[in-house]
Amino acid sequence: MNDYLNQGAALRRKTGTDDRGQLTHGPAQVIRCRRQKRGRLNMANQGAARVQETVYYTKAPVFEGDMLGGAIVTAVNEWVDRDGNVIGYKAVV
């Protein structure tokens, strides 16, 4: 799996919120990852809009609200092996 994670990204963990309700983050640390850009068609209200997303695959735990590559993580799925053990994470920003 380490051969697959051949890129890097800055991860800043969510530390809480400030007095205006904005997320606050800790210092950046570089983690190994695999980054893939993808487009998605979002059908909402009056028409369609193309949304650009970036998906990060990593072994480091990532949670919603963290910053990855300078953007807020909006969704995280666990990457599970055949035995049911968590071996990584798929984070969408």
TORPA-4810 file (N, C-alpha, C, O; in nm, 3 decimals):
<nodes>
NODE_1_0.081_-0.119_0.000_0.000_0.000_0.000_0.086_0.126_0.000_0.047_0.228_-0.056_M
NODE_2_0.203_0.120_0.062_0.290_0.238_0.068_0.335_0.282_-0.071_0.358_0.401_-0.093_N
NODE_3_0.348_0.187_-0.166_0.384_0.224_-0.302_0.275_0.307_-0.368_0.304_0.392_-0.451_D
NODE_4_0.151_0.282_-0.331_0.037_0.354_-0.386_0.032_0.498_-0.334_-0.011_0.588_-0.405_Y
NODE_5_0.076_0.519_-0.210_0.073_0.652_-0.148_0.204_0.725_-0.179_0.291_0.736_-0.092_L
NODE_6_0.217_0.773_-0.303_0.344_0.831_-0.347_0.340_0.983_-0.360_0.426_1.041_-0.426_N
NODE_7_0.243_1.049_-0.298_0.234_1.194_-0.300_0.228_1.244_-0.156_0.221_1.164_-0.062_Q
NODE_8_0.229_1.375_-0.137_0.221_1.432_-0.004_0.117_1.543_0.000_0.085_1.603_-0.103_G
NODE_9_0.065_1.569_0.118_-0.032_1.677_0.137_-0.019_1.730_0.279_0.017_1.656_0.371_A
NODE_10_-0.049_1.859_0.296_-0.045_1.920_0.429_-0.177_1.892_0.500_-0.284_1.925_0.448_A
NODE_11_-0.169_1.831_0.618_-0.286_1.803_0.700_-0.284_1.894_0.821_-0.185_1.899_0.895_L
NODE_12_-0.393_1.966_0.841_-0.410_2.051_0.959_-0.535_2.002_1.033_-0.646_2.011_0.981_R
NODE_13_-0.517_1.952_1.153_-0.627_1.897_1.232_-0.717_2.008_1.286_-0.670_2.115_1.324_R
NODE_14_-0.847_1.980_1.288_-0.943_2.073_1.346_-0.923_2.076_1.497_-0.916_1.972_1.562_K
NODE_15_-0.912_2.197_1.553_-0.891_2.211_1.697_-1.015_2.266_1.768_-1.022_2.261_1.891_T
NODE_16_-1.111_2.317_1.694_-1.232_2.372_1.754_-1.289_2.484_1.670_-1.271_2.487_1.548_G
NODE_17_-1.356_2.577_1.736_-1.412_2.693_1.667_-1.374_2.820_1.742_-1.349_2.817_1.863_T
NODE_18_-1.369_2.931_1.668_-1.338_3.059_1.732_-1.467_3.126_1.779_-1.574_3.066_1.774_D
NODE_19_-1.457_3.251_1.827_-1.573_3.319_1.883_-1.677_3.355_1.777_-1.788_3.395_1.812_D
NODE_20_-1.644_3.343_1.648_-1.740_3.368_1.541_-1.794_3.239_1.481_-1.868_3.243_1.382_R
NODE_21_-1.759_3.126_1.537_-1.807_2.998_1.488_-1.728_2.940_1.372_-1.770_2.840_1.314_G
NODE_22_-1.614_3.001_1.338_-1.530_2.950_1.230_-1.437_2.840_1.283_-1.391_2.847_1.397_Q
NODE_23_-1.412_2.740_1.201_-1.322_2.632_1.241_-1.181_2.684_1.263_-1.134_2.770_1.189_L
NODE_24_-1.114_2.631_1.363_-0.973_2.661_1.386_-0.894_2.532_1.366_-0.944_2.422_1.393_T
NODE_25_-0.770_2.547_1.320_-0.688_2.430_1.288_-0.549_2.446_1.348_-0.500_2.557_1.366_H
NODE_26_-0.488_2.333_1.377_-0.353_2.330_1.432_-0.250_2.345_1.322_-0.283_2.373_1.207_G
NODE_27_-0.123_2.328_1.359_-0.015_2.342_1.261_-0.020_2.230_1.156_-0.072_2.121_1.181_P
NODE_28_0.036_2.260_1.040_0.036_2.164_0.929_0.144_2.058_0.948_0.253_2.086_0.997_A
NODE_29_0.109_1.937_0.909_0.206_1.829_0.902_0.187_1.762_0.767_0.074_1.745_0.721_Q
NODE_30_0.295_1.723_0.703_0.288_1.660_0.571_0.268_1.510_0.589_0.342_1.444_0.662_V
NODE_31_0.167_1.457_0.520_0.139_1.313_0.526_0.150_1.255_0.386_0.135_1.325_0.286_I
NODE_32_0.177_1.124_0.382_0.180_1.052_0.255_0.037_1.026_0.212_-0.048_0.991_0.294_R
NODE_33_0.010_1.042_0.082_-0.126_1.022_0.033_-0.124_0.994_-0.116_-0.019_0.995_-0.180_C
NODE_34_-0.240_0.970_-0.169_-0.263_0.963_-0.313_-0.376_1.060_-0.341_-0.484_1.048_-0.282_R
NODE_35_-0.355_1.157_-0.430_-0.453_1.262_-0.458_-0.509_1.241_-0.599_-0.434_1.223_-0.695_R
NODE_36_-0.643_1.244_-0.610_-0.708_1.231_-0.739_-0.817_1.338_-0.751_-0.901_1.351_-0.663_Q
NODE_37_-0.813_1.413_-0.860_-0.919_1.510_-0.886_-1.029_1.441_-0.964_-1.004_1.355_-1.048_K
NODE_38_-1.154_1.481_-0.933_-1.266_1.425_-1.008_-1.377_1.530_-1.018_-1.392_1.615_-0.930_R
NODE_39_-1.451_1.522_-1.124_-1.564_1.611_-1.144_-1.693_1.535_-1.116_-1.702_1.415_-1.138_G
NODE_40_-1.791_1.608_-1.068_-1.920_1.546_-1.036_-2.029_1.641_-1.083_-2.017_1.762_-1.068_R
NODE_41_-2.134_1.587_-1.141_-2.245_1.668_-1.186_-2.348_1.677_-1.074_-2.400_1.574_-1.030_L
NODE_42_-2.376_1.798_-1.028_-2.469_1.819_-0.917_-2.599_1.874_-0.973_-2.603_1.986_-1.025_N
NODE_43_-2.707_1.796_-0.962_-2.839_1.839_-1.011_-2.915_1.899_-0.894_-2.967_1.827_-0.808_M
NODE_44_-2.922_2.032_-0.890_-2.989_2.099_-0.779_-3.073_2.214_-0.831_-3.035_2.282_-0.926_A
NODE_45_-3.185_2.235_-0.770_-3.277_2.347_-0.799_-3.305_2.363_-0.948_-3.375_2.280_-1.006_N
NODE_46_-3.253_2.467_-1.010_-3.289_2.504_-1.147_-3.207_2.435_-1.255_-3.247_2.437_-1.372_Q
NODE_47_-3.097_2.374_-1.221_-3.016_2.315_-1.326_-2.900_2.235_-1.273_-2.893_2.202_-1.154_G
NODE_48_-2.809_2.206_-1.362_-2.693_2.124_-1.327_-2.570_2.212_-1.311_-2.552_2.310_-1.383_A
NODE_49_-2.488_2.175_-1.218_-2.360_2.244_-1.196_-2.251_2.139_-1.182_-2.270_2.038_-1.114_A
NODE_50_-2.139_2.163_-1.245_-2.026_2.072_-1.234_-1.943_2.111_-1.112_-1.901_2.226_-1.099_R
NODE_51_-1.921_2.017_-1.026_-1.846_2.039_-0.903_-1.715_1.964_-0.912_-1.713_1.845_-0.941_V
NODE_52_-1.605_2.034_-0.888_-1.472_1.972_-0.888_-1.439_1.931_-0.745_-1.445_2.013_-0.654_Q
NODE_53_-1.404_1.806_-0.726_-1.366_1.754_-0.595_-1.226_1.694_-0.604_-1.179_1.658_-0.712_E
NODE_54_-1.162_1.686_-0.490_-1.035_1.615_-0.481_-1.051_1.506_-0.376_-1.102_1.531_-0.266_T
NODE_55_-1.007_1.386_-0.410_-1.014_1.273_-0.318_-0.872_1.238_-0.276_-0.784_1.223_-0.360_V
NODE_56_-0.852_1.226_-0.146_-0.722_1.188_-0.090_-0.734_1.050_-0.027_-0.826_1.025_0.052_Y
NODE_57_-0.643_0.961_-0.062_-0.632_0.830_0.002_-0.509_0.835_0.092_-0.401_0.874_0.047_Y
NODE_58_-0.524_0.796_0.217_-0.412_0.805_0.312_-0.426_0.701_0.422_-0.535_0.652_0.449_T
NODE_59_-0.314_0.668_0.485_-0.315_0.579_0.601_-0.335_0.658_0.730_-0.376_0.601_0.831_K
NODE_60_-0.305_0.788_0.728_-0.320_0.872_0.847_-0.468_0.899_0.872_-0.542_0.929_0.778_A
NODE_61_-0.513_0.890_0.997_-0.655_0.919_1.027_-0.689_1.064_0.990_-0.617_1.157_1.026_P
NODE_62_-0.800_1.081_0.918_-0.849_1.211_0.876_-0.996_1.219_0.916_-1.069_1.120_0.906_V
NODE_63_-1.039_1.336_0.962_-1.177_1.353_1.008_-1.242_1.472_0.939_-1.173_1.563_0.893_F
NODE_64_-1.374_1.471_0.931_-1.446_1.585_0.873_-1.412_1.710_0.951_-1.408_1.708_1.074_E
NODE_65_-1.388_1.820_0.879_-1.351_1.945_0.943_-1.201_1.971_0.942_-1.159_2.086_0.957_G
NODE_66_-1.120_1.866_0.926_-0.975_1.885_0.911_-0.948_1.955_0.778_-1.034_1.956_0.690_D
NODE_67_-0.830_2.013_0.763_-0.789_2.071_0.635_-0.685_1.979_0.572_-0.590_1.937_0.636_M
NODE_68_-0.706_1.949_0.445_-0.615_1.863_0.371_-0.584_1.931_0.239_-0.675_1.954_0.158_L
NODE_69_-0.459_1.962_0.215_-0.420_2.032_0.094_-0.479_2.172_0.084_-0.499_2.222_-0.026_G
NODE_70_-0.506_2.235_0.198_-0.558_2.372_0.199_-0.709_2.384_0.190_-0.761_2.495_0.184_G
NODE_71_-0.782_2.272_0.188_-0.928_2.274_0.179_-0.989_2.193_0.294_-0.925_2.102_0.347_A
NODE_72_-1.111_2.227_0.331_-1.181_2.157_0.440_-1.229_2.021_0.393_-1.287_2.010_0.285_I
NODE_73_-1.206_1.918_0.473_-1.253_1.782_0.444_-1.404_1.777_0.470_-1.449_1.810_0.579_V
NODE_74_-1.481_1.736_0.368_-1.627_1.732_0.380_-1.682_1.592_0.405_-1.792_1.578_0.457_T
NODE_75_-1.606_1.489_0.369_-1.651_1.351_0.390_-1.531_1.259_0.403_-1.429_1.280_0.338_A
NODE_76_-1.545_1.156_0.488_-1.438_1.058_0.508_-1.500_0.919_0.511_-1.600_0.895_0.579_V
NODE_77_-1.439_0.828_0.436_-1.476_0.686_0.441_-1.354_0.606_0.480_-1.242_0.642_0.445_N
NODE_78_-1.377_0.497_0.553_-1.266_0.410_0.591_-1.232_0.318_0.475_-1.319_0.277_0.399_E
NODE_79_-1.105_0.286_0.462_-1.053_0.193_0.363_-1.028_0.063_0.438_-0.941_0.059_0.525_W
NODE_80_-1.102_-0.043_0.407_-1.102_-0.167_0.485_-1.047_-0.282_0.402_-1.078_-0.294_0.283_V
NODE_81_-0.965_-0.367_0.466_-0.914_-0.484_0.395_-1.014_-0.599_0.402_-1.124_-0.583_0.455_D
NODE_82_-0.977_-0.714_0.348_-1.069_-0.828_0.343_-1.106_-0.881_0.480_-1.212_-0.942_0.496_R
NODE_83_-1.021_-0.860_0.580_-1.049_-0.908_0.715_-1.131_-0.810_0.796_-1.165_-0.838_0.911_D
NODE_84_-1.163_-0.694_0.740_-1.243_-0.594_0.811_-1.160_-0.495_0.890_-1.217_-0.416_0.966_G
NODE_85_-1.029_-0.497_0.875_-0.941_-0.403_0.947_-0.929_-0.274_0.868_-0.916_-0.276_0.746_N
NODE_86_-0.932_-0.161_0.938_-0.915_-0.031_0.873_-0.767_-0.015_0.838_-0.681_-0.020_0.926_V
NODE_87_-0.740_0.005_0.709_-0.601_0.019_0.665_-0.574_0.159_0.609_-0.460_0.191_0.576_I
NODE_88_-0.677_0.240_0.598_-0.659_0.375_0.546_-0.790_0.449_0.539_-0.894_0.401_0.584_G
NODE_89_-0.783_0.570_0.481_-0.900_0.658_0.475_-0.910_0.721_0.337_-0.809_0.747_0.272_Y
NODE_90_-1.033_0.746_0.295_-1.063_0.818_0.172_-1.132_0.946_0.212_-1.244_0.943_0.263_K
NODE_91_-1.066_1.059_0.189_-1.118_1.189_0.231_-1.151_1.273_0.109_-1.072_1.280_0.015_A
NODE_92_-1.268_1.338_0.109_-1.312_1.422_-0.001_-1.310_1.566_0.043_-1.362_1.601_0.149_V
NODE_93_-1.249_1.652_-0.040_-1.249_1.797_-0.014_-1.311_1.869_-0.132_-1.321_1.992_-0.131_V
</nodes>
